[in-house]
Amino acid sequence: MAWIYLVFAGLLEIAWAFALKASDGFSRLGWSIFTLVAMAASFWLLALAMRSLPLGTAYAIWTGIGALGAFIVGIVVLGEAVSLMRIGSAALILAGLVGLKLSSGE
């Protein structure tokens, strides 16, 4: 169950990162409220996952999901630049996440 909590926590991290951008520095109330609620839910699910997962693994996976997801949302939704170097760097993050999962013993 901890891995499910962790995946959803990571997905919420993507959501709040996008909402934070959309809030325009917390100047747009609806997006600002969504950001704060998604942040709180993401932290809560991370805390639940950490009940049984090692700190380093859980935190790295959580931030990795958020980083990769925000990277993809930035490209697909916000039209951010795509380059071979950016894609390669994201692939390295993904490889690290897979390595952490495989070595976690769970």
C-alpha positions as CSV (number, residue, x, y, z in Angstrom):
1,M,0.0,0.0,0.0
2,A,2.9,2.3,0.7
3,W,3.9,2.4,-2.9
4,I,0.4,3.3,-4.0
5,Y,0.4,6.2,-1.5
6,L,3.8,7.3,-2.8
7,V,2.7,7.3,-6.5
8,F,-0.4,9.4,-5.6
9,A,1.7,11.7,-3.5
10,G,4.0,12.2,-6.6
11,L,1.1,12.8,-8.9
12,L,-0.2,15.4,-6.5
13,E,3.2,17.0,-6.5
14,I,2.9,17.4,-10.3
15,A,-0.5,18.9,-9.8
16,W,0.6,21.4,-7.2
17,A,3.7,22.4,-9.2
18,F,1.5,23.2,-12.2
19,A,-1.0,25.0,-10.0
20,L,1.8,27.0,-8.5
21,K,2.8,28.2,-11.9
22,A,-0.9,28.9,-12.8
23,S,-1.3,30.9,-9.5
24,D,1.0,33.5,-10.9
25,G,2.9,34.0,-7.6
26,F,-0.3,33.3,-5.5
27,S,-2.1,36.2,-7.1
28,R,-4.9,34.1,-8.5
29,L,-7.0,32.8,-5.6
30,G,-8.5,29.6,-7.1
31,W,-5.1,28.3,-8.3
32,S,-3.5,29.4,-5.0
33,I,-6.1,27.4,-2.9
34,F,-5.7,24.4,-5.2
35,T,-1.9,24.6,-4.8
36,L,-2.1,24.6,-1.0
37,V,-4.6,21.8,-0.9
38,A,-2.6,19.6,-3.3
39,M,0.6,20.3,-1.4
40,A,-1.0,19.3,1.9
41,A,-2.5,16.1,0.4
42,S,0.8,15.2,-1.3
43,F,2.8,15.6,2.0
44,W,0.1,13.6,3.9
45,L,0.4,10.7,1.4
46,L,4.2,10.9,1.5
47,A,4.0,10.7,5.3
48,L,1.8,7.6,5.1
49,A,4.2,6.0,2.6
50,M,7.2,6.7,4.9
51,R,5.6,4.6,7.6
52,S,7.0,1.6,5.9
53,L,9.4,2.8,3.2
54,P,12.9,4.0,3.9
55,L,13.3,7.8,4.0
56,G,15.8,8.1,1.2
57,T,13.8,5.9,-1.2
58,A,10.4,7.4,-0.5
59,Y,11.7,11.0,-0.7
60,A,13.7,10.4,-3.8
61,I,10.9,8.6,-5.6
62,W,8.4,11.4,-4.6
63,T,10.6,14.2,-5.8
64,G,11.5,12.2,-8.9
65,I,7.9,11.6,-9.9
66,G,7.2,15.3,-9.3
67,A,10.3,16.4,-11.3
68,L,9.6,14.2,-14.3
69,G,5.9,14.9,-14.3
70,A,6.4,18.7,-14.1
71,F,9.0,18.4,-16.9
72,I,6.5,16.6,-19.1
73,V,3.6,19.0,-18.2
74,G,5.9,21.9,-18.9
75,I,6.6,20.5,-22.4
76,V,3.1,19.2,-23.3
77,V,0.9,21.9,-21.6
78,L,3.1,25.0,-21.3
79,G,5.0,24.6,-24.5
80,E,8.5,24.6,-22.9
81,A,11.5,23.8,-25.0
82,V,12.4,20.3,-25.9
83,S,16.0,19.3,-26.6
84,L,18.1,16.2,-26.6
85,M,20.0,17.3,-23.5
86,R,16.7,17.9,-21.6
87,I,15.2,14.6,-22.6
88,G,18.5,12.8,-21.8
89,S,18.6,14.4,-18.4
90,A,15.1,13.4,-17.6
91,A,15.9,9.8,-18.7
92,L,18.7,9.8,-16.2
93,I,16.3,10.8,-13.4
94,L,13.9,8.0,-14.5
95,A,16.8,5.5,-14.5
96,G,17.6,6.6,-10.9
97,L,14.0,6.1,-9.8
98,V,13.8,2.6,-11.3
99,G,17.1,1.8,-9.7
100,L,15.8,2.9,-6.3
101,K,12.7,0.9,-6.6
102,L,14.5,-2.2,-7.7
103,S,17.0,-2.0,-4.9
104,S,14.4,-1.2,-2.2
105,G,13.6,-4.8,-1.5
106,E,9.9,-4.1,-1.5
